Amino acid sequence: MAMQILADQIGYPAISDISTTQKLPLGTVARIQDNTETVPHSGEAIYLKSSGTWAVGSLVTYDTALGTAPLSPATGGFGPVAVALAAVPSGSFGWAQIQGRAAVKAPNAMVVGAEVFMLAATPGSVDDAAVAGEQILNAKVSTTTGTPSTGLAYIEINRPFHQGQIT
């Protein structure tokens, strides 16, 4: 999990750069890549302002008009989501992944290929247990929990978003 901004985006802050000073326009999208793993992978990240503390791998819900992102709620979420690429304190600026293979907080065992849902007990975490209105669309489980590390699982994402209420 050593994502880097691709070289042709000179001047962009590094994925690990967390700052209380805004360095890019909010909502800026960057191409990212990780060449440190056996199977290199790439994706996209979005530059946001945290309006709640993020842990690495937390799902955050972002507002495209404001460029702000609180931790995704355990229930009742709506709108686009991204995966925090670093620990970001509230009020700071950082990157969150919106496309590619992302390491997401997943404390419960998950099945490869399963749909992704919010974990009702833990904001910012996911599970594969179906709950009406809690599905994260454009996301699929790629590995069981524990890969790439304890408490995380790889999820394949493509600009994911909360499904919203099903009645």
N, C-alpha and C positions, 0 to 999 in steps of 0.2 A: 504494500500500500504506500508507494512512494510516488504519487502522482506529481507530474510537473507540467507547467505551461509549455506548450510547444514553442520552439525557438523563433518562429516567424512573428510572434506577438511581443516584440521587444517593448520594454517599458511596463509591462503588466507586473503587478506584485506576485511573488511566488505563492503557491498554494498554501504554504505554511505561514505566510505573512498575515498576522492579525494586528490590526491597528485601530486606534480611536480616531485616526485621521482618514478621511475618504481619499482614496488614491485613483479611483476610476469612477465613471458614471455608474450609478446603481443600475443593475440589470445587464451590465456588460457580460457577454458570453465569450468564453475562451475554450479553445481546443486543448485537451489535456491527454497525457499519456504516461503509462507506467511500464518501464522497460526492465524493472528489477525482478519480475516474476518469471517463472518458467515459460508461461504463455503471456507475452506482453499484451496489454490492452489499452484502448483509448476511449475517449468520451468527450463530454462537454461539461463545463462548470459555469455557474452564474455568480456574479459579484453582488453581495447583499449586505445589508446592515442588520445585525442581530437585534431583535426586540425581545430577547429572552436568551438565557445561557444555553449554548449548544455544546454537546459532547461529540467527540469523533463518532461518526456513524449515525447520529441522530437524524430522524426525519424532521424537516422544518417545512412549514407552510409559508409560502412567500406571496406577497402582494406585488403584482407587476407594475401597478401605478406608483406605489410608494418605495418599492425596492427593499421593504423590510420583511423580516422573517422570524416569527416566534417558533418555538418548539411545536411540532404538530400535536394536536390534542389526541388523547386516547380514544375519545368518542366524539362524534358530531363534527368532524372536520369537513372543510370544503376548500376547493381551489388547488392550484399547482403545488407540488412538493419537490423538495430536493434533499440530498444527503450531505450533512456537514462533513467537510474534508479536514477540519481541525477543530479543536476546542476554542470556541469564540465566546467571550463574555458579553453580556447584554450591553448594547450600545456601541459595540465594535463592528468593524467591517471585515469580511472574509469571504471565502469561496465555498460553494455547495454544488455537488454534482447533480446534473440533470439528465445525463445520457451516458450509457456504457455500463460496465460491470462495477457496481458500487458495493462497498463494505458497509452494511447496515446493522444497527443494533437489533439483535434477535435473540433474546435470552432463552426462549423455548426451542426445542428441537423442531426442525422444519423439514419438509419433504421436497427434494429436488423436482422442479417443474410445477410446483404448486402456485396458486394465486397468492397474492400478498394482501394482508389486512393489517389494520392498526391493532396493536396489543392493548386490549381494554384496560389493563391494570397499569400500564406504563407509557406516559406520553413520550413521543419520539421513537418508540420501538415498534417492531412489526412481528407478525406471526402468520401462520398459514391456516389458522382456524377461521372458518367462514362466519362473518357477522354481518347482517344486513346493514347496508349503508356505510360500512367501514373499509371497503375494498380500496386498494390503491391500484388504479388502472394504469396500464402500460408498464407493469412490473411483474417479473416472474422470479421465483426462487431458483438460484443457480447452484448453491451448495448447502449442505446441512450446517446448522449452527456449530461454531467452533472453527470454521474455515472462512476467513483467513486467520482468525484468532478467537480466543474465548469471548463469548457474548456477541460475536458478529457472524454474519453470513453474507455471502455474495448474492446480490439481487441484480438481475439484468433490468435496466430501466431505460425508458425513452420518453423523456419529458412527462413523468408521472403526475397524477393528480388524484385527489380524493373523489370517490364515486359520489358521495352525497347520500342523502336519505332515500331509502327504498321503502315505499309504503304498500 
